[in-house]
Amino acid sequence: GGCMEPNSPFPVKTAQAVVDVCGTETEFHVSAFSDRVLIVITQNGKPGTVIQTQKAKGMGTAARSFESHVLIGKRDDIVLVYAKRVAELVAQRTDKPLILTLCVLDESPEVFKGVMDGLASVAIW
C-alpha cells in the first residue's frame, strides 16, 4: 500500500485566499482534517495567537456555547471575540474542534467584519 490508503485522513481539504481588509492584505488558510479544522488568519505573515475552540460540554446541539483555550500567545478580549465568531461559523457545518491562529493588526469593527467576510469565502469545512 502507498500513502493514500482509503481510510487515511488525507488528502486534507484546504483552501486559501488573500483578501484586502480595510487596506491590509489578509491571508486566510483553511485545512479541514478528519478530526479538526485549522484556520490561519494573518495580516503580517506571522501566526500570532493560537486558540483551540470547541463546543462547551453538556450543551445541546442548538446551544452556541464554546470554550476557547489560548495555546500560544496572549489571551485578550478581541482574540476571544474572533475565536467565538469563527467557531460559530464552523459549527454551522461541522462539530469538529477548531484550531485558530490569528494575527490581526487592527481591532476595529470594520476589520472584524472584513475578516469574517473573507473567511466565509474559504469555508470548506
N, CA and C atoms as an extended XYZ file, in Angstrom:
375
Properties=species:S:1:pos:R:3:atomname:S:1:resname:S:1:resid:I:1 pbc="F F F"
N         0.815       -1.213        0.000 N   GLY     1
C         0.000        0.000        0.000 CA  GLY     1
C         0.836        1.243        0.000 C   GLY     1
N         0.371        2.234       -0.726 N   GLY     2
C         1.053        3.533       -0.734 CA  GLY     2
C         0.613        4.368        0.450 C   GLY     2
N         0.848        5.647        0.362 N   CYS     3
C         0.478        6.519        1.483 CA  CYS     3
C        -0.955        7.027        1.345 C   CYS     3
N        -1.640        6.668        0.264 N   MET     4
C        -3.011        7.148        0.083 CA  MET     4
C        -4.017        6.031        0.357 C   MET     4
N        -3.981        5.499        1.567 N   GLU     5
C        -4.936        4.450        1.939 CA  GLU     5
C        -6.336        5.053        2.010 C   GLU     5
N        -7.370        4.249        1.696 N   PRO     6
C        -8.727        4.800        1.660 CA  PRO     6
C        -9.210        5.355        3.002 C   PRO     6
N        -8.746        4.763        4.115 N   ASN     7
C        -9.225        5.220        5.424 CA  ASN     7
C        -8.364        6.330        6.023 C   ASN     7
N        -7.357        6.740        5.281 N   SER     8
C        -6.466        7.778        5.777 CA  SER     8
C        -7.210        9.117        5.832 C   SER     8
N        -6.851        9.962        6.817 N   PRO     9
C        -7.485       11.293        6.878 CA  PRO     9
C        -7.026       12.202        5.739 C   PRO     9
N        -6.062       11.761        4.941 N   PHE    10
C        -5.569       12.562        3.833 CA  PHE    10
C        -6.233       12.120        2.544 C   PHE    10
N        -6.357       12.893        1.494 N   PRO    11
C        -5.845       14.254        1.481 CA  PRO    11
C        -6.695       15.203        2.326 C   PRO    11
N        -6.025       16.130        2.935 N   VAL    12
C        -6.697       17.160        3.719 CA  VAL    12
C        -7.326       18.151        2.751 C   VAL    12
N        -8.552       18.560        3.043 N   LYS    13
C        -9.172       19.607        2.211 CA  LYS    13
C        -8.574       20.946        2.629 C   LYS    13
N        -8.086       21.701        1.667 N   THR    14
C        -7.510       23.001        2.003 CA  THR    14
C        -8.049       24.081        1.077 C   THR    14
N        -8.029       25.295        1.573 N   ALA    15
C        -8.394       26.446        0.756 CA  ALA    15
C        -7.600       27.632        1.271 C   ALA    15
N        -7.282       28.543        0.383 N   GLN    16
C        -6.631       29.761        0.845 CA  GLN    16
C        -7.035       30.942       -0.021 C   GLN    16
N        -6.895       32.102        0.570 N   ALA    17
C        -7.253       33.327       -0.140 CA  ALA    17
C        -6.465       34.471        0.469 C   ALA    17
N        -6.241       35.488       -0.334 N   VAL    18
C        -5.694       36.747        0.175 CA  VAL    18
C        -6.740       37.813       -0.122 C   VAL    18
N        -7.166       38.495        0.920 N   VAL    19
C        -8.258       39.455        0.801 CA  VAL    19
C        -7.779       40.808        1.320 C   VAL    19
N        -8.166       41.863        0.632 N   ASP    20
C        -7.874       43.208        1.126 CA  ASP    20
C        -8.923       43.558        2.186 C   ASP    20
N        -8.479       43.679        3.427 N   VAL    21
C        -9.398       44.044        4.518 CA  VAL    21
C        -9.022       45.442        4.988 C   VAL    21
N        -9.844       46.409        4.654 N   CYS    22
C        -9.613       47.811        5.034 CA  CYS    22
C        -8.201       48.267        4.668 C   CYS    22
N        -7.733       47.839        3.479 N   GLY    23
C        -6.433       48.283        3.003 CA  GLY    23
C        -5.259       47.422        3.427 C   GLY    23
N        -5.513       46.381        4.229 N   THR    24
C        -4.435       45.496        4.668 CA  THR    24
C        -4.613       44.121        4.042 C   THR    24
N        -3.545       43.631        3.408 N   GLU    25
C        -3.583       42.301        2.809 CA  GLU    25
C        -3.708       41.268        3.926 C   GLU    25
N        -4.748       40.455        3.851 N   THR    26
C        -5.040       39.491        4.911 CA  THR    26
C        -5.083       38.098        4.303 C   THR    26
N        -4.270       37.201        4.861 N   GLU    27
C        -4.197       35.831        4.345 CA  GLU    27
C        -5.110       34.921        5.142 C   GLU    27
N        -5.809       34.055        4.417 N   PHE    28
C        -6.654       33.039        5.028 CA  PHE    28
C        -6.200       31.676        4.526 C   PHE    28
N        -5.937       30.767        5.441 N   HIS    29
C        -5.603       29.380        5.094 CA  HIS    29
C        -6.509       28.479        5.920 C   HIS    29
N        -7.254       27.619        5.264 N   VAL    30
C        -8.144       26.698        5.964 CA  VAL    30
C        -7.728       25.273        5.621 C   VAL    30
N        -7.587       24.427        6.634 N   SER    31
C        -7.317       23.000        6.433 CA  SER    31
C        -8.357       22.212        7.218 C   SER    31
N        -9.128       21.387        6.507 N   ALA    32
C       -10.151       20.567        7.164 CA  ALA    32
C        -9.610       19.141        7.276 C   ALA    32
N        -9.167       18.783        8.471 N   PHE    33
C        -8.679       17.436        8.750 CA  PHE    33
C        -9.856       16.553        9.130 C   PHE    33
N        -9.592       15.248        9.287 N   SER    34
C       -10.680       14.334        9.638 CA  SER    34
C       -11.220       14.622       11.039 C   SER    34
N       -10.379       15.165       11.923 N   ASP    35
C       -10.803       15.322       13.318 CA  ASP    35
C       -10.781       16.756       13.816 C   ASP    35
N       -10.412       17.708       12.964 N   ARG    36
C       -10.406       19.102       13.399 CA  ARG    36
C       -10.314       20.024       12.189 C   ARG    36
N       -10.558       21.300       12.451 N   VAL    37
C       -10.439       22.324       11.413 CA  VAL    37
C        -9.370       23.313       11.869 C   VAL    37
N        -8.403       23.564       10.986 N   LEU    38
C        -7.351       24.535       11.282 CA  LEU    38
C        -7.575       25.756       10.403 C   LEU    38
N        -7.654       26.919       11.030 N   ILE    39
C        -7.845       28.164       10.285 CA  ILE    39
C        -6.747       29.141       10.676 C   ILE    39
N        -6.026       29.632        9.675 N   VAL    40
C        -4.984       30.625        9.882 CA  VAL    40
C        -5.466       31.933        9.269 C   VAL    40
N        -5.479       32.991       10.091 N   ILE    41
C        -5.823       34.332        9.602 CA  ILE    41
C        -4.675       35.242       10.026 C   ILE    41
N        -3.981       35.826        9.051 N   THR    42
C        -2.847       36.672        9.413 CA  THR    42
C        -2.756       37.896        8.514 C   THR    42
N        -2.354       39.011        9.125 N   GLN    43
C        -2.168       40.245        8.370 CA  GLN    43
C        -0.698       40.621        8.226 C   GLN    43
N         0.206       39.797        8.764 N   ASN    44
C         1.636       40.102        8.615 CA  ASN    44
C         2.485       38.855        8.386 C   ASN    44
N         1.838       37.743        8.028 N   GLY    45
C         2.569       36.521        7.744 CA  GLY    45
C         2.978       35.729        8.970 C   GLY    45
N         2.721       36.262       10.166 N   LYS    46
C         3.067       35.567       11.403 CA  LYS    46
C         1.827       34.860       11.957 C   LYS    46
N         2.043       33.775       12.714 N   PRO    47
C         0.871       33.042       13.219 CA  PRO    47
C         0.105       33.773       14.317 C   PRO    47
N         0.777       34.583       15.117 N   GLY    48
C         0.060       35.307       16.163 CA  GLY    48
C        -0.386       34.396       17.287 C   GLY    48
N        -1.638       34.546       17.697 N   THR    49
C        -2.185       33.792       18.818 CA  THR    49
C        -2.836       32.509       18.319 C   THR    49
N        -2.614       31.416       19.035 N   VAL    50
C        -3.197       30.130       18.675 CA  VAL    50
C        -4.262       29.773       19.712 C   VAL    50
N        -5.492       29.550       19.229 N   ILE    51
C        -6.629       29.296       20.110 CA  ILE    51
C        -7.289       27.984       19.708 C   ILE    51
N        -7.602       27.152       20.694 N   GLN    52
C        -8.392       25.959       20.427 CA  GLN    52
C        -9.799       26.204       20.948 C   GLN    52
N       -10.787       25.935       20.114 N   THR    53
C       -12.180       26.194       20.482 CA  THR    53
C       -13.004       24.947       20.210 C   THR    53
N       -13.841       24.596       21.178 N   GLN    54
C       -14.776       23.503       20.946 CA  GLN    54
C       -16.072       23.796       21.669 C   GLN    54
N       -17.107       23.057       21.289 N   LYS    55
C       -18.396       23.253       21.947 CA  LYS    55
C       -18.274       22.941       23.422 C   LYS    55
N       -18.902       23.761       24.245 N   ALA    56
C       -18.882       23.511       25.682 CA  ALA    56
C       -19.567       22.178       25.969 C   ALA    56
N       -19.023       21.447       26.925 N   LYS    57
C       -19.578       20.140       27.261 CA  LYS    57
C       -20.978       20.290       27.866 C   LYS    57
N       -21.812       19.312       27.586 N   GLY    58
C       -23.136       19.293       28.204 CA  GLY    58
C       -24.143       20.215       27.547 C   GLY    58
N       -23.755       20.816       26.427 N   MET    59
C       -24.686       21.706       25.752 CA  MET    59
C       -25.459       20.930       24.685 C   MET    59
N       -26.686       21.280       24.465 N   GLY    60
C       -27.472       20.656       23.407 CA  GLY    60
C       -26.957       21.119       22.052 C   GLY    60
N       -27.459       20.484       21.008 N   THR    61
C       -26.967       20.833       19.672 CA  THR    61
C       -27.358       22.255       19.287 C   THR    61
N       -28.435       22.755       19.845 N   ALA    62
C       -28.883       24.105       19.479 CA  ALA    62
C       -28.045       25.177       20.169 C   ALA    62
N       -27.395       24.800       21.268 N   ALA    63
C       -26.658       25.798       22.050 CA  ALA    63
C       -25.441       26.280       21.276 C   ALA    63
N       -25.154       27.544       21.401 N   ARG    64
C       -23.997       28.120       20.728 CA  ARG    64
C       -22.984       28.564       21.776 C   ARG    64
N       -22.603       27.624       22.625 N   SER    65
C       -21.668       27.968       23.684 CA  SER    65
C       -20.342       27.266       23.410 C   SER    65
N       -19.251       28.022       23.463 N   PHE    66
C       -17.957       27.478       23.099 CA  PHE    66
C       -16.941       27.748       24.200 C   PHE    66
N       -16.019       26.811       24.351 N   GLU    67
C       -14.898       27.002       25.259 CA  GLU    67
C       -13.671       27.292       24.409 C   GLU    67
N       -12.990       28.374       24.728 N   SER    68
C       -11.782       28.728       23.982 CA  SER    68
C       -10.586       28.680       24.914 C   SER    68
N        -9.515       28.053       24.441 N   HIS    69
C        -8.271       27.973       25.207 CA  HIS    69
C        -7.153       28.537       24.353 C   HIS    69
N        -6.474       29.555       24.882 N   VAL    70
C        -5.334       30.111       24.161 CA  VAL    70
C        -4.135       29.202       24.413 C   VAL    70
N        -3.613       28.601       23.347 N   LEU    71
C        -2.489       27.669       23.463 CA  LEU    71
C        -1.152       28.402       23.400 C   LEU    71
N        -1.069       29.409       22.527 N   ILE    72
C         0.157       30.191       22.355 CA  ILE    72
C        -0.256       31.642       22.178 C   ILE    72
N         0.436       32.535       22.869 N   GLY    73
C         0.139       33.957       22.697 CA  GLY    73
C        -0.657       34.504       23.864 C   GLY    73
N        -1.089       35.760       23.731 N   LYS    74
C        -1.777       36.380       24.858 CA  LYS    74
C        -3.289       36.265       24.708 C   LYS    74
N        -3.926       36.040       25.836 N   ARG    75
C        -5.372       35.884       25.857 CA  ARG    75
C        -5.973       37.277       26.078 C   ARG    75
N        -6.508       37.871       25.025 N   ASP    76
C        -7.185       39.148       25.238 CA  ASP    76
C        -8.579       39.100       24.622 C   ASP    76
N        -9.365       40.102       24.946 N   ASP    77
C       -10.788       40.074       24.595 CA  ASP    77
C       -11.019       39.939       23.097 C   ASP    77
N       -10.254       40.674       22.302 N   ILE    78
C       -10.508       40.661       20.863 CA  ILE    78
C       -10.236       39.280       20.276 C   ILE    78
N        -9.220       38.615       20.779 N   VAL    79
C        -8.904       37.259       20.318 CA  VAL    79
C       -10.078       36.328       20.611 C   VAL    79
N       -10.657       36.458       21.797 N   LEU    80
C       -11.771       35.591       22.189 CA  LEU    80
C       -13.028       35.906       21.380 C   LEU    80
N       -13.224       37.169       21.019 N   VAL    81
C       -14.356       37.553       20.176 CA  VAL    81
C       -14.220       36.898       18.795 C   VAL    81
N       -13.026       36.990       18.221 N   TYR    82
C       -12.775       36.334       16.926 CA  TYR    82
C       -12.982       34.828       17.043 C   TYR    82
N       -12.409       34.225       18.093 N   ALA    83
C       -12.497       32.770       18.252 CA  ALA    83
C       -13.949       32.311       18.334 C   ALA    83
N       -14.761       33.052       19.091 N   LYS    84
C       -16.169       32.668       19.246 CA  LYS    84
C       -16.912       32.788       17.912 C   LYS    84
N       -16.664       33.886       17.204 N   ARG    85
C       -17.366       34.106       15.940 CA  ARG    85
C       -16.950       33.072       14.882 C   ARG    85
N       -15.653       32.780       14.818 N   VAL    86
C       -15.172       31.781       13.860 CA  VAL    86
C       -15.732       30.408       14.230 C   VAL    86
N       -15.751       30.099       15.528 N   ALA    87
C       -16.295       28.811       15.978 CA  ALA    87
C       -17.767       28.686       15.600 C   ALA    87
N       -18.514       29.765       15.718 N   GLU    88
C       -19.936       29.748       15.342 CA  GLU    88
C       -20.091       29.453       13.849 C   GLU    88
N       -19.215       30.064       13.045 N   LEU    89
C       -19.254       29.849       11.601 CA  LEU    89
C       -18.956       28.385       11.264 C   LEU    89
N       -17.911       27.841       11.881 N   VAL    90
C       -17.519       26.449       11.640 CA  VAL    90
C       -18.626       25.496       12.103 C   VAL    90
N       -19.232       25.813       13.250 N   ALA    91
C       -20.235       24.922       13.856 CA  ALA    91
C       -21.522       24.836       13.045 C   ALA    91
N       -21.712       25.769       12.112 N   GLN    92
C       -22.892       25.673       11.242 CA  GLN    92
C       -22.813       24.435       10.363 C   GLN    92
N       -21.588       23.933       10.114 N   ARG    93
C       -21.419       22.811        9.200 CA  ARG    93
C       -20.777       21.572        9.810 C   ARG    93
N       -20.058       21.731       10.913 N   THR    94
C       -19.364       20.573       11.483 CA  THR    94
C       -19.214       20.724       12.985 C   THR    94
N       -19.100       19.591       13.681 N   ASP    95
C       -18.860       19.600       15.125 CA  ASP    95
C       -17.380       19.452       15.455 C   ASP    95
N       -16.535       19.428       14.431 N   LYS    96
C       -15.106       19.247       14.694 CA  LYS    96
C       -14.568       20.419       15.505 C   LYS    96
N       -13.619       20.139       16.413 N   PRO    97
C       -12.971       21.240       17.138 CA  PRO    97
C       -12.187       22.123       16.169 C   PRO    97
N       -11.979       23.346       16.596 N   LEU    98
C       -11.322       24.349       15.771 CA  LEU    98
C        -9.992       24.739       16.387 C   LEU    98
N        -8.961       24.808       15.559 N   ILE    99
C        -7.716       25.464       15.959 CA  ILE    99
C        -7.617       26.721       15.092 C   ILE    99
N        -7.538       27.869       15.748 N   LEU   100
C        -7.475       29.145       15.034 CA  LEU   100
C        -6.153       29.822       15.357 C   LEU   100
N        -5.418       30.232       14.345 N   THR   101
C        -4.269       31.092       14.599 CA  THR   101
C        -4.591       32.448       13.997 C   THR   101
N        -4.433       33.471       14.814 N   LEU   102
C        -4.952       34.796       14.470 CA  LEU   102
C        -3.900       35.866       14.692 C   LEU   102
N        -3.634       36.642       13.653 N   CYS   103
C        -2.776       37.813       13.797 CA  CYS   103
C        -3.421       38.963       13.030 C   CYS   103
N        -4.198       39.761       13.748 N   VAL   104
C        -4.913       40.897       13.161 CA  VAL   104
C        -4.313       42.165       13.762 C   VAL   104
N        -3.966       43.111       12.911 N   LEU   105
C        -3.219       44.284       13.365 CA  LEU   105
C        -4.107       45.423       13.845 C   LEU   105
N        -5.397       45.339       13.576 N   ASP   106
C        -6.316       46.440       13.879 CA  ASP   106
C        -7.556       45.829       14.525 C   ASP   106
N        -7.948       46.349       15.688 N   GLU   107
C        -9.066       45.752       16.418 CA  GLU   107
C       -10.417       46.401       16.108 C   GLU   107
N       -10.496       47.165       15.027 N   SER   108
C       -11.735       47.882       14.733 CA  SER   108
C       -12.845       46.943       14.257 C   SER   108
N       -14.108       47.365       14.456 N   PRO   109
C       -15.246       46.573       13.979 CA  PRO   109
C       -15.236       46.387       12.463 C   PRO   109
N       -14.727       47.369       11.719 N   GLU   110
C       -14.684       47.257       10.260 CA  GLU   110
C       -13.754       46.120        9.841 C   GLU   110
N       -12.617       46.039       10.507 N   VAL   111
C       -11.662       44.963       10.205 CA  VAL   111
C       -12.267       43.619       10.595 C   VAL   111
N       -12.926       43.568       11.746 N   PHE   112
C       -13.572       42.326       12.182 CA  PHE   112
C       -14.554       41.838       11.119 C   PHE   112
N       -15.388       42.757       10.630 N   LYS   113
C       -16.366       42.383        9.608 CA  LYS   113
C       -15.670       41.928        8.318 C   LYS   113
N       -14.618       42.648        7.916 N   GLY   114
C       -13.885       42.283        6.710 CA  GLY   114
C       -13.236       40.913        6.827 C   GLY   114
N       -12.695       40.626        8.002 N   VAL   115
C       -12.064       39.322        8.238 CA  VAL   115
C       -13.117       38.215        8.182 C   VAL   115
N       -14.258       38.425        8.799 N   MET   116
C       -15.296       37.397        8.792 CA  MET   116
C       -15.842       37.169        7.379 C   MET   116
N       -15.974       38.250        6.603 N   ASP   117
C       -16.410       38.114        5.208 CA  ASP   117
C       -15.377       37.329        4.397 C   ASP   117
N       -14.102       37.643        4.632 N   GLY   118
C       -13.038       36.939        3.921 CA  GLY   118
C       -13.023       35.459        4.269 C   GLY   118
N       -13.229       35.149        5.545 N   LEU   119
C       -13.232       33.761        5.979 CA  LEU   119
C       -14.378       32.994        5.333 C   LEU   119
N       -15.527       33.638        5.212 N   ALA   120
C       -16.690       32.981        4.606 CA  ALA   120
C       -16.394       32.554        3.165 C   ALA   120
N       -15.472       33.250        2.504 N   SER   121
C       -15.159       32.924        1.109 CA  SER   121
C       -14.309       31.659        0.976 C   SER   121
N       -13.732       31.182        2.075 N   VAL   122
C       -12.920       29.943        2.031 CA  VAL   122
C       -13.485       28.865        2.969 C   VAL   122
N       -14.785       28.925        3.199 N   ALA   123
C       -15.424       27.986        4.143 CA  ALA   123
C       -15.582       26.617        3.499 C   ALA   123
N       -14.623       25.739        3.724 N   ILE   124
C       -14.650       24.407        3.102 CA  ILE   124
C       -14.843       23.295        4.124 C   ILE   124
N       -14.969       23.642        5.386 N   TRP   125
C       -15.040       22.611        6.419 CA  TRP   125
C       -16.379       21.881        6.385 C   TRP   125
